[in-house]
């Protein structure tokens, strides 16, 4: 899985979706620091990629970096206000609820 995802990134390093898939493969493979690095690259290429921020926050929260996770989830909700899973995780982590956008 990681090798296939890596090949897709090698074919087009600026493809945010390919990088997201590689990051997910790293995460599923237990390579969470590599996954975090790759998710960060995704957000550099496509700053409005809410799922990348959400996945980063999951890893941050799991590794005891709650404050970082809260900041990352807030960013996810800035770029994608209706990201339900990000909102739910933010609430579970005890971050203040995201204000509804009018």
The first five atom37 places (N, CA, C, CB, O) and aatype in JSON, in Angstrom:
{
  "aatype": [20, 20, 20, 20, 20, 20, 20, 20, 20, 20, 20, 20, 20, 20, 20, 20, 20, 20, 20, 20, 20, 20, 20, 20, 20, 20, 20, 20, 20, 20, 20, 20, 20, 20, 20, 20, 20, 20, 20, 20, 20, 20, 20, 20, 20, 20, 20, 20, 20, 20, 20, 20, 20, 20, 20, 20, 20, 20, 20, 20, 20, 20, 20, 20, 20, 20, 20, 20, 20, 20, 20, 20, 20, 20, 20, 20, 20, 20, 20, 20, 20, 20, 20, 20, 20, 20, 20, 20, 20, 20, 20, 20, 20, 20, 20, 20, 20, 20, 20, 20, 20, 20],
  "atom_mask": [
    [1, 1, 1, 1, 1],
    [1, 1, 1, 1, 1],
    [1, 1, 1, 1, 1],
    [1, 1, 1, 1, 1],
    [1, 1, 1, 1, 1],
    [1, 1, 1, 1, 1],
    [1, 1, 1, 1, 1],
    [1, 1, 1, 1, 1],
    [1, 1, 1, 1, 1],
    [1, 1, 1, 1, 1],
    [1, 1, 1, 1, 1],
    [1, 1, 1, 1, 1],
    [1, 1, 1, 1, 1],
    [1, 1, 1, 1, 1],
    [1, 1, 1, 1, 1],
    [1, 1, 1, 1, 1],
    [1, 1, 1, 1, 1],
    [1, 1, 1, 1, 1],
    [1, 1, 1, 1, 1],
    [1, 1, 1, 1, 1],
    [1, 1, 1, 1, 1],
    [1, 1, 1, 1, 1],
    [1, 1, 1, 1, 1],
    [1, 1, 1, 1, 1],
    [1, 1, 1, 1, 1],
    [1, 1, 1, 1, 1],
    [1, 1, 1, 1, 1],
    [1, 1, 1, 1, 1],
    [1, 1, 1, 1, 1],
    [1, 1, 1, 1, 1],
    [1, 1, 1, 1, 1],
    [1, 1, 1, 1, 1],
    [1, 1, 1, 1, 1],
    [1, 1, 1, 1, 1],
    [1, 1, 1, 1, 1],
    [1, 1, 1, 1, 1],
    [1, 1, 1, 1, 1],
    [1, 1, 1, 1, 1],
    [1, 1, 1, 1, 1],
    [1, 1, 1, 1, 1],
    [1, 1, 1, 1, 1],
    [1, 1, 1, 1, 1],
    [1, 1, 1, 1, 1],
    [1, 1, 1, 1, 1],
    [1, 1, 1, 1, 1],
    [1, 1, 1, 1, 1],
    [1, 1, 1, 1, 1],
    [1, 1, 1, 1, 1],
    [1, 1, 1, 1, 1],
    [1, 1, 1, 1, 1],
    [1, 1, 1, 1, 1],
    [1, 1, 1, 1, 1],
    [1, 1, 1, 1, 1],
    [1, 1, 1, 1, 1],
    [1, 1, 1, 1, 1],
    [1, 1, 1, 1, 1],
    [1, 1, 1, 1, 1],
    [1, 1, 1, 1, 1],
    [1, 1, 1, 1, 1],
    [1, 1, 1, 1, 1],
    [1, 1, 1, 1, 1],
    [1, 1, 1, 1, 1],
    [1, 1, 1, 1, 1],
    [1, 1, 1, 1, 1],
    [1, 1, 1, 1, 1],
    [1, 1, 1, 1, 1],
    [1, 1, 1, 1, 1],
    [1, 1, 1, 1, 1],
    [1, 1, 1, 1, 1],
    [1, 1, 1, 1, 1],
    [1, 1, 1, 1, 1],
    [1, 1, 1, 1, 1],
    [1, 1, 1, 1, 1],
    [1, 1, 1, 1, 1],
    [1, 1, 1, 1, 1],
    [1, 1, 1, 1, 1],
    [1, 1, 1, 1, 1],
    [1, 1, 1, 1, 1],
    [1, 1, 1, 1, 1],
    [1, 1, 1, 1, 1],
    [1, 1, 1, 1, 1],
    [1, 1, 1, 1, 1],
    [1, 1, 1, 1, 1],
    [1, 1, 1, 1, 1],
    [1, 1, 1, 1, 1],
    [1, 1, 1, 1, 1],
    [1, 1, 1, 1, 1],
    [1, 1, 1, 1, 1],
    [1, 1, 1, 1, 1],
    [1, 1, 1, 1, 1],
    [1, 1, 1, 1, 1],
    [1, 1, 1, 1, 1],
    [1, 1, 1, 1, 1],
    [1, 1, 1, 1, 1],
    [1, 1, 1, 1, 1],
    [1, 1, 1, 1, 1],
    [1, 1, 1, 1, 1],
    [1, 1, 1, 1, 1],
    [1, 1, 1, 1, 1],
    [1, 1, 1, 1, 1],
    [1, 1, 1, 1, 1],
    [1, 1, 1, 1, 1]
  ],
  "atom_positions": [
    [[0.82, -1.2, 0.0], [0.0, 0.0, 0.0], [0.87, 1.27, 0.0], [-0.94, 0.0, 1.21], [0.64, 2.19, -0.78]],
    [[1.87, 1.29, 0.89], [2.76, 2.44, 0.96], [3.53, 2.59, -0.35], [3.73, 2.31, 2.16], [3.7, 3.7, -0.85]],
    [[4.0, 1.46, -0.9], [4.8, 1.52, -2.13], [3.97, 2.09, -3.28], [5.33, 0.13, -2.51], [4.46, 2.92, -4.05]],
    [[2.72, 1.66, -3.41], [1.86, 2.17, -4.47], [1.62, 3.67, -4.3], [0.51, 1.42, -4.49], [1.68, 4.43, -5.26]],
    [[1.35, 4.08, -3.07], [1.11, 5.5, -2.8], [2.37, 6.31, -3.06], [0.64, 5.7, -1.35], [2.3, 7.42, -3.59]],
    [[3.51, 5.77, -2.69], [4.79, 6.45, -2.91], [5.04, 6.64, -4.41], [5.96, 5.66, -2.27], [5.51, 7.7, -4.84]],
    [[4.73, 5.6, -5.21], [4.9, 5.71, -6.67], [4.03, 6.83, -7.24], [4.55, 4.37, -7.35], [4.48, 7.58, -8.11]],
    [[2.8, 6.93, -6.76], [1.9, 7.99, -7.26], [2.46, 9.37, -6.94], [0.49, 7.83, -6.65], [2.36, 10.28, -7.75]],
    [[3.04, 9.52, -5.76], [3.66, 10.81, -5.39], [4.89, 11.06, -6.23], [4.03, 10.84, -3.89], [5.14, 12.19, -6.66]],
    [[5.68, 10.01, -6.47], [6.87, 10.17, -7.32], [6.49, 10.6, -8.73], [7.67, 8.85, -7.37], [7.2, 11.37, -9.37]],
    [[5.34, 10.09, -9.21], [4.87, 10.47, -10.56], [4.47, 11.94, -10.62], [3.67, 9.59, -10.96], [4.7, 12.6, -11.64]],
    [[3.88, 12.45, -9.54], [3.46, 13.85, -9.52], [3.55, 14.39, -8.09], [2.0, 14.0, -10.07], [2.57, 14.33, -7.34]],
    [[4.71, 14.9, -7.7], [4.92, 15.36, -6.33], [3.99, 16.5, -5.89], [6.33, 15.81, -6.18], [3.85, 16.75, -4.69]],
    [[3.35, 17.18, -6.84], [2.46, 18.29, -6.49], [1.0, 17.86, -6.42], [2.62, 19.41, -7.5], [0.12, 18.71, -6.28]],
    [[0.73, 16.59, -6.51], [-0.63, 16.06, -6.44], [-1.02, 15.89, -4.97], [-0.76, 14.7, -7.21], [-0.58, 14.95, -4.31]],
    [[-1.84, 16.8, -4.46], [-2.22, 16.78, -3.05], [-2.98, 15.51, -2.69], [-3.07, 18.0, -2.7], [-2.81, 14.98, -1.59]],
    [[-3.81, 15.01, -3.59], [-4.57, 13.79, -3.3], [-3.64, 12.58, -3.19], [-5.62, 13.54, -4.4], [-3.83, 11.72, -2.32]],
    [[-2.65, 12.51, -4.06], [-1.68, 11.41, -3.98], [-0.9, 11.48, -2.67], [-0.71, 11.45, -5.18], [-0.66, 10.46, -2.03]],
    [[-0.52, 12.68, -2.29], [0.2, 12.85, -1.03], [-0.7, 12.49, 0.16], [0.72, 14.29, -0.88], [-0.23, 11.91, 1.14]],
    [[-1.97, 12.84, 0.08], [-2.91, 12.5, 1.14], [-3.02, 10.98, 1.27], [-4.31, 13.13, 0.87], [-3.03, 10.44, 2.37]],
    [[-3.09, 10.3, 0.14], [-3.14, 8.84, 0.17], [-1.87, 8.24, 0.78], [-3.35, 8.29, -1.25], [-1.94, 7.26, 1.52]],
    [[-0.73, 8.83, 0.46], [0.52, 8.36, 1.04], [0.52, 8.58, 2.55], [1.74, 9.07, 0.4], [0.93, 7.7, 3.31]],
    [[0.06, 9.73, 2.98], [-0.01, 10.02, 4.42], [-0.93, 9.04, 5.13], [-0.5, 11.46, 4.65], [-0.61, 8.57, 6.22]],
    [[-2.07, 8.73, 4.52], [-2.98, 7.75, 5.1], [-2.33, 6.37, 5.18], [-4.28, 7.67, 4.29], [-2.51, 5.65, 6.16]],
    [[-1.59, 6.0, 4.15], [-0.89, 4.72, 4.15], [0.14, 4.68, 5.28], [-0.21, 4.47, 2.79], [0.26, 3.67, 5.98]],
    [[0.88, 5.77, 5.46], [1.83, 5.84, 6.56], [1.1, 5.69, 7.9], [2.62, 7.17, 6.52], [1.53, 4.94, 8.78]],
    [[-0.01, 6.41, 8.04], [-0.77, 6.35, 9.29], [-1.24, 4.93, 9.57], [-1.98, 7.31, 9.23], [-1.08, 4.42, 10.68]],
    [[-1.82, 4.3, 8.57], [-2.3, 2.93, 8.74], [-1.17, 1.96, 9.02], [-3.06, 2.48, 7.5], [-1.36, 0.94, 9.68]],
    [[0.02, 2.28, 8.52], [1.18, 1.43, 8.74], [1.9, 1.72, 10.05], [2.13, 1.59, 7.61], [2.94, 1.13, 10.34]],
    [[1.33, 2.64, 10.85], [1.94, 2.96, 12.14], [3.11, 3.93, 12.07], [2.38, 1.72, 12.8], [3.81, 4.12, 13.06]],
    [[3.32, 4.53, 10.92], [4.41, 5.48, 10.72], [3.87, 6.9, 10.88], [5.08, 5.3, 9.32], [3.83, 7.68, 9.92]],
    [[3.46, 7.21, 12.1], [2.7, 8.44, 12.32], [3.51, 9.71, 12.11], [2.16, 8.44, 13.7], [2.95, 10.7, 11.63]],
    [[4.79, 9.73, 12.43], [5.58, 10.94, 12.2], [5.72, 11.2, 10.7], [6.97, 10.82, 12.85], [5.65, 12.35, 10.26]],
    [[5.93, 10.14, 9.92], [5.97, 10.32, 8.46], [4.62, 10.78, 7.95], [6.39, 9.0, 7.76], [4.54, 11.6, 7.04]],
    [[3.56, 10.25, 8.52], [2.22, 10.66, 8.12], [2.01, 12.14, 8.41], [1.15, 9.83, 8.85], [1.49, 12.87, 7.56]],
    [[2.42, 12.6, 9.59], [2.29, 14.03, 9.92], [3.03, 14.9, 8.92], [2.81, 14.3, 11.33], [2.51, 15.92, 8.46]],
    [[4.25, 14.5, 8.58], [5.03, 15.27, 7.6], [4.31, 15.33, 6.26], [6.44, 14.65, 7.42], [4.26, 16.38, 5.61]],
    [[3.75, 14.21, 5.86], [3.08, 14.16, 4.55], [1.78, 14.96, 4.58], [2.8, 12.69, 4.15], [1.47, 15.67, 3.62]],
    [[1.01, 14.85, 5.66], [-0.21, 15.67, 5.77], [0.14, 17.15, 5.73], [-0.97, 15.33, 7.06], [-0.6, 17.94, 5.14]],
    [[1.25, 17.54, 6.35], [1.68, 18.94, 6.31], [1.98, 19.36, 4.87], [2.92, 19.16, 7.2], [1.65, 20.48, 4.47]],
    [[2.6, 18.48, 4.1], [2.87, 18.79, 2.68], [1.56, 18.96, 1.91], [3.73, 17.68, 2.04], [1.45, 19.82, 1.03]],
    [[0.59, 18.12, 2.24], [-0.73, 18.23, 1.58], [-1.29, 19.63, 1.82], [-1.71, 17.15, 2.12], [-1.78, 20.27, 0.88]],
    [[-1.23, 20.11, 3.06], [-1.82, 21.42, 3.37], [-1.01, 22.56, 2.76], [-1.91, 21.61, 4.88], [-1.55, 23.64, 2.51]],
    [[0.28, 22.33, 2.51], [1.07, 23.34, 1.79], [0.61, 23.43, 0.34], [2.58, 23.01, 1.86], [0.49, 24.52, -0.21]],
    [[0.36, 22.27, -0.27], [-0.08, 22.23, -1.66], [-1.52, 22.7, -1.83], [0.08, 20.83, -2.22], [-1.86, 23.37, -2.8]],
    [[-2.35, 22.33, -0.87], [-3.77, 22.65, -0.95], [-4.25, 23.07, 0.45], [-4.6, 21.43, -1.48], [-4.74, 22.24, 1.21]],
    [[-4.11, 24.36, 0.78], [-4.42, 24.84, 2.12], [-5.86, 24.59, 2.58], [-4.14, 26.29, 2.2], [-6.13, 24.64, 3.78]],
    [[-6.77, 24.34, 1.68], [-8.17, 24.13, 2.06], [-8.53, 22.64, 2.16], [-9.08, 24.81, 1.05], [-9.71, 22.29, 2.07]],
    [[-7.55, 21.77, 2.33], [-7.77, 20.33, 2.4], [-8.11, 19.96, 3.85], [-6.51, 19.53, 1.89], [-7.24, 19.55, 4.61]],
    [[-9.38, 20.11, 4.22], [-9.82, 19.91, 5.6], [-9.5, 18.54, 6.17], [-11.27, 20.13, 5.69], [-9.14, 18.43, 7.34]],
    [[-9.63, 17.5, 5.36], [-9.35, 16.14, 5.85], [-7.9, 15.97, 6.26], [-9.7, 15.12, 4.78], [-7.61, 15.21, 7.19]],
    [[-6.98, 16.65, 5.6], [-5.57, 16.54, 5.97], [-5.35, 17.11, 7.37], [-4.67, 17.28, 4.94], [-4.63, 16.52, 8.17]],
    [[-5.96, 18.26, 7.66], [-5.85, 18.83, 9.0], [-6.47, 17.9, 10.03], [-6.52, 20.21, 9.06], [-5.92, 17.7, 11.11]],
    [[-7.63, 17.33, 9.71], [-8.32, 16.42, 10.61], [-7.44, 15.21, 10.93], [-9.65, 15.96, 10.0], [-7.3, 14.83, 12.1]],
    [[-6.86, 14.61, 9.92], [-6.01, 13.43, 10.13], [-4.77, 13.8, 10.96], [-5.58, 12.83, 8.78], [-4.34, 13.01, 11.81]],
    [[-4.21, 14.98, 10.71], [-3.07, 15.43, 11.51], [-3.48, 15.54, 12.98], [-2.55, 16.79, 11.0], [-2.73, 15.13, 13.87]],
    [[-4.66, 16.09, 13.22], [-5.12, 16.28, 14.6], [-5.32, 14.95, 15.31], [-6.43, 17.07, 14.6], [-5.04, 14.84, 16.51]],
    [[-5.79, 13.94, 14.59], [-5.95, 12.62, 15.21], [-4.6, 12.12, 15.72], [-6.57, 11.61, 14.2], [-4.49, 11.64, 16.85]],
    [[-3.59, 12.22, 14.88], [-2.25, 11.76, 15.27], [-1.72, 12.59, 16.43], [-1.28, 11.84, 14.06], [-1.16, 12.04, 17.38]],
    [[-1.9, 13.89, 16.35], [-1.42, 14.76, 17.43], [-2.11, 14.41, 18.75], [-1.67, 16.24, 17.08], [-1.45, 14.32, 19.79]],
    [[-3.41, 14.22, 18.71], [-4.15, 13.89, 19.93], [-3.7, 12.55, 20.5], [-5.66, 13.85, 19.66], [-3.5, 12.42, 21.71]],
    [[-3.53, 11.56, 19.63], [-3.08, 10.24, 20.07], [-1.71, 10.27, 20.74], [-3.04, 9.29, 18.9], [-1.43, 9.48, 21.64]],
    [[-0.88, 11.17, 20.29], [0.48, 11.23, 20.83], [0.59, 12.21, 22.01], [1.47, 11.63, 19.73], [1.69, 12.57, 22.42]],
    [[-0.57, 12.64, 22.54], [-0.56, 13.49, 23.73], [-0.35, 14.96, 23.45], [0.48, 13.03, 24.65], [-0.11, 15.74, 24.37]],
    [[-0.43, 15.35, 22.2], [-0.22, 16.76, 21.82], [-1.57, 17.44, 21.62], [0.64, 16.87, 20.54], [-1.87, 17.95, 20.54]],
    [[-2.39, 17.44, 22.69], [-3.75, 17.93, 22.65], [-3.85, 19.37, 22.14], [-4.37, 17.83, 24.02], [-4.68, 19.67, 21.28]],
    [[-3.0, 20.26, 22.67], [-3.08, 21.66, 22.27], [-2.82, 21.83, 20.77], [-2.08, 22.5, 23.07], [-3.5, 22.61, 20.1]],
    [[-1.85, 21.1, 20.25], [-1.58, 21.14, 18.81], [-2.79, 20.62, 18.04], [-0.33, 20.31, 18.45], [-3.17, 21.19, 17.01]],
    [[-3.38, 19.55, 18.54], [-4.55, 18.97, 17.87], [-5.7, 19.96, 17.82], [-4.99, 17.69, 18.58], [-6.38, 20.08, 16.8]],
    [[-5.91, 20.68, 18.91], [-7.0, 21.67, 18.95], [-6.75, 22.77, 17.91], [-7.12, 22.3, 20.36], [-7.67, 23.16, 17.19]],
    [[-5.52, 23.25, 17.83], [-5.18, 24.28, 16.84], [-5.4, 23.75, 15.42], [-3.71, 24.75, 17.01], [-5.94, 24.44, 14.57]],
    [[-4.96, 22.52, 15.18], [-5.1, 21.92, 13.86], [-6.57, 21.72, 13.5], [-4.35, 20.57, 13.81], [-6.96, 21.94, 12.36]],
    [[-7.38, 21.31, 14.46], [-8.82, 21.14, 14.2], [-9.49, 22.47, 13.91], [-9.5, 20.46, 15.4], [-10.36, 22.56, 13.05]],
    [[-9.08, 23.5, 14.61], [-9.64, 24.83, 14.32], [-9.29, 25.25, 12.9], [-9.1, 25.89, 15.33], [-10.11, 25.86, 12.21]],
    [[-8.09, 24.92, 12.45], [-7.7, 25.23, 11.07], [-8.56, 24.44, 10.09], [-6.2, 24.92, 10.84], [-9.0, 24.97, 9.07]],
    [[-8.8, 23.16, 10.41], [-9.67, 22.35, 9.55], [-11.04, 23.0, 9.41], [-9.82, 20.92, 10.12], [-11.62, 23.03, 8.33]],
    [[-11.55, 23.51, 10.52], [-12.88, 24.12, 10.49], [-12.88, 25.51, 9.86], [-13.44, 24.21, 11.9], [-13.92, 25.96, 9.37]],
    [[-11.74, 26.18, 9.86], [-11.64, 27.45, 9.13], [-11.79, 27.22, 7.63], [-10.3, 28.15, 9.44], [-12.49, 27.96, 6.94]],
    [[-11.12, 26.18, 7.14], [-11.13, 25.94, 5.7], [-12.34, 25.14, 5.26], [-9.87, 25.22, 5.29], [-12.74, 25.2, 4.09]],
    [[-12.93, 24.38, 6.18], [-14.1, 23.56, 5.87], [-15.06, 23.59, 7.07], [-13.67, 22.08, 5.52], [-15.09, 22.66, 7.87]],
    [[-15.83, 24.67, 7.19], [-16.68, 24.88, 8.37], [-17.67, 23.76, 8.67], [-17.44, 26.14, 8.2], [-18.08, 23.61, 9.82]],
    [[-18.04, 22.98, 7.69], [-19.01, 21.9, 7.91], [-18.35, 20.54, 8.13], [-19.95, 21.83, 6.74], [-19.01, 19.51, 7.99]],
    [[-17.08, 20.52, 8.46], [-16.36, 19.26, 8.67], [-16.81, 18.67, 10.01], [-14.78, 19.49, 8.64], [-16.26, 18.99, 11.06]],
    [[-17.79, 17.81, 9.94], [-18.43, 17.25, 11.14], [-17.46, 16.47, 12.02], [-19.59, 16.35, 10.73], [-17.48, 16.61, 13.24]],
    [[-16.62, 15.65, 11.41], [-15.69, 14.84, 12.22], [-14.69, 15.73, 12.95], [-14.95, 13.82, 11.34], [-14.32, 15.44, 14.09]],
    [[-14.24, 16.8, 12.31], [-13.33, 17.73, 12.97], [-14.02, 18.41, 14.15], [-12.8, 18.79, 11.97], [-13.44, 18.57, 15.22]],
    [[-15.26, 18.8, 13.95], [-16.03, 19.44, 15.02], [-16.21, 18.48, 16.19], [-17.4, 19.92, 14.5], [-16.06, 18.86, 17.35]],
    [[-16.55, 17.23, 15.89], [-16.76, 16.23, 16.94], [-15.47, 15.97, 17.73], [-17.28, 14.93, 16.34], [-15.5, 15.86, 18.95]],
    [[-14.36, 15.86, 17.03], [-13.09, 15.61, 17.72], [-12.71, 16.82, 18.56], [-11.97, 15.29, 16.7], [-12.21, 16.67, 19.68]],
    [[-12.92, 18.0, 18.05], [-12.63, 19.22, 18.81], [-13.44, 19.23, 20.11], [-12.94, 20.48, 17.97], [-12.91, 19.56, 21.17]],
    [[-14.69, 18.87, 20.02], [-15.53, 18.83, 21.21], [-15.04, 17.76, 22.19], [-16.99, 18.56, 20.83], [-15.04, 18.0, 23.4]],
    [[-14.64, 16.6, 21.69], [-14.12, 15.53, 22.57], [-12.83, 15.94, 23.26], [-13.89, 14.26, 21.76], [-12.57, 15.54, 24.4]],
    [[-12.02, 16.74, 22.58], [-10.77, 17.2, 23.17], [-10.97, 18.36, 24.13], [-9.79, 17.6, 22.08], [-10.03, 18.8, 24.79]],
    [[-12.2, 18.85, 24.2], [-12.5, 19.92, 25.14], [-12.21, 21.31, 24.61], [-11.74, 19.72, 26.37], [-12.15, 22.27, 25.37]],
    [[-12.02, 21.4, 23.31], [-11.85, 22.72, 22.72], [-13.19, 23.43, 22.64], [-11.21, 22.62, 21.32], [-14.22, 22.77, 22.54]],
    [[-13.19, 24.73, 22.67], [-14.46, 25.45, 22.57], [-15.14, 25.16, 21.25], [-14.25, 26.95, 22.73], [-14.46, 25.01, 20.23]],
    [[-16.44, 25.07, 21.25], [-17.16, 24.79, 19.99], [-16.89, 25.86, 18.96], [-18.67, 24.67, 20.24], [-16.73, 27.03, 19.28]],
    [[-16.85, 25.43, 17.72], [-16.65, 26.34, 16.6], [-17.91, 27.16, 16.41], [-16.29, 25.57, 15.29], [-19.02, 26.62, 16.45]],
    [[-17.75, 28.43, 16.22], [-18.9, 29.3, 16.01], [-19.5, 29.02, 14.64], [-18.49, 30.79, 16.13], [-18.79, 28.8, 13.66]],
    [[-20.82, 29.01, 14.58], [-21.51, 28.81, 13.31], [-21.28, 30.01, 12.43], [-23.03, 28.57, 13.52], [-21.23, 31.15, 12.9]],
    [[-21.13, 29.75, 11.15], [-20.95, 30.83, 10.18], [-22.31, 31.22, 9.64], [-20.0, 30.4, 9.02], [-23.15, 30.38, 9.31]],
    [[-22.51, 32.52, 9.55], [-23.8, 33.02, 9.05], [-23.8, 33.1, 7.55], [-24.11, 34.38, 9.63], [-24.81, 33.5, 6.96]]
  ]
}
